[in-house]
Amino acid sequence: MMHAQSQSVKVGYSINEVCKMTGLCRQSVYNQINSGHLRSYKVGKRRLISPGALDDWVSAKEASTAA
């Protein structure tokens, strides 16, 4: 009997995942969060960044450098 593989939707990226995706160091990611440029939320002790927040941040960065 074959089982269908379920695809899970990622609702939040860890700081380390964001570092790998963006090429930024942890301190730079935290600086963006602390300055209000990158939205994040906490689950327990973990800080996560939603895919939408990351997309918004990238779009804002693209817009600010395109001018």
C-alpha positions in Angstrom: 0.0 0.0 0.0 1.4 3.4 -1.0 1.1 6.4 1.3 0.7 9.9 -0.1 3.5 12.1 1.0 2.2 15.1 2.9 3.7 18.5 2.2 4.0 20.7 5.2 3.8 24.4 4.9 6.5 26.3 6.8 4.9 28.9 9.0 8.2 30.3 10.3 11.9 30.3 9.7 14.5 30.2 12.5 17.2 32.9 12.7 19.7 30.3 11.4 17.5 29.5 8.4 17.1 33.2 7.6 20.9 33.6 7.8 21.4 30.8 5.3 18.7 32.1 2.9 20.0 35.7 3.0 23.7 35.3 3.5 23.5 37.6 6.6 25.1 36.9 9.9 23.0 36.4 13.0 23.8 39.8 14.3 22.7 41.5 11.1 19.4 39.6 11.2 18.8 40.6 14.8 19.7 44.2 14.0 17.0 44.2 11.3 14.5 42.8 13.8 15.5 45.2 16.5 15.2 48.2 14.1 11.7 47.2 13.1 12.6 46.4 9.5 12.1 42.6 9.8 9.1 41.4 11.7 9.4 38.3 13.9 7.5 36.5 16.6 8.4 34.2 19.5 7.1 30.7 20.2 8.4 29.7 23.6 12.1 30.8 23.5 12.4 30.5 19.8 12.3 33.6 17.6 10.8 32.9 14.2 10.2 34.9 11.0 7.2 34.2 8.8 7.6 33.7 5.1 5.5 36.8 4.5 7.6 38.9 6.8 10.7 37.8 5.0 9.1 38.5 1.6 8.1 42.0 2.8 11.6 42.7 4.0 13.2 41.7 0.8 10.7 43.8 -1.2 11.4 46.8 1.0 15.1 46.3 0.5 14.7 46.0 -3.3 12.6 49.1 -3.4 15.0 51.2 -1.3 18.0 50.2 -3.5 16.2 50.7 -6.8 15.7 54.4 -6.2 
